[in-house]
Amino acid sequence: MPSRWLPQGGQPEADQRHGPQVLDGSRALLDLLIALLIILHGEFLEGAHRAAGLMCRFANK
């Protein structure tokens, strides 16, 4: 029984109708932005943790 999604020669149905889709670099940009967000979030958490440690140290004096 032929696949509903791969009807001819393993080509997806959308490719048969509209031709193969080529990414224009926007996916690479999105990946870069996500990586940057993760790095900045980690830096923020590290800074917040350090600040909390300093606050506790001064509160205990």
Residue pairs with C-beta under 8 A, 6 or more apart in sequence:
4 13
5 12
5 13
6 12
6 13
7 13
7 16
8 16
14 21
15 21
